[in-house]
Amino acid sequence: MAMRTGATRLPLKHLMENSPRIPFRYFSDKGRVLSEEEQAIENVYIVKMERERLEKLKKKLAAAEAEKDKDKSASKV
């Protein structure tokens, strides 16, 4: 997947210190500028993917804790 912002070549610290009002332009994979609607759709997709990733991590953590508790209780007996 291609980079999404036009200002990614400069370090973020440099961008923040020298020019606080840099407009970010979002680009598609083909290089054209995304419309506001397309940006909104992409942001919703990103949030959805992050939420699914976090849910998966929570399930994995819960399963690991359950197995740890199971092993702990088995060792006591």
N, C-alpha and C positions, 0 to 999 in steps of 0.2 A: 504494500500500500504506500502511496506517495505521501510526502509531507503535506500537512494541511495548512500551514501558515506561511505567508511570504516573508516573515521576519525571523525565520528560524536560523538563518546563517550567522547572525550576530549573537554574542553571548547575552543571556537574559539580564545580567547585572548591568552591562553596557546599555542595553535598551532602557532599563528603568532609570538609570542615573542621568543620561544625556537627553532623552526625549520622552517625557512621560505621556505624551498623547500620540503614540504611534497607532494608526489604525491597522488592525489586523485584517488581512484579506484571506479568506478561506478558499482553497483551491480543490478541485476534484482531482481524481487520478489522471485525468486527461489534460490538466493544466488550466481549465477555465474556472472563473470565479463562481463560487456557489451563491445562489440566491438566499435570502433570509429564510425562506421556507425549507430549502434544502439543508441549510445549517441547522435549523430546528429539528428536522428529521434525523440528521446525523447525531445531534446532541442527545436526543431521546434514545437512539440506538446505543450510544456509548454508555449512557446511564443504565440502560437495561442490561448490557453485557457486564458492567461492573457489579450490578446487583446480583446477577446470576453467579458471577465468580465468587462474591462474598458468601452467598448462600452455600455454594459448593464447599468453600473452605470451612464454614461453620459445621456442615454435616460431617466433614472429614475430621474436624477437631472433636466433635461430639462422639464419633465412633472410636477415635483413639482414646478418649477419656473413659468411655465405657469398657473398652478392652483392658485398659490399665486397672480400672476398678475390679474387673472380673479376675484378672491375674492376681491382684492384691488379695481378694477374698479367697481365692483358691489356695494361695500360699499360707493363709492363716489356718486352714483346715488341716 
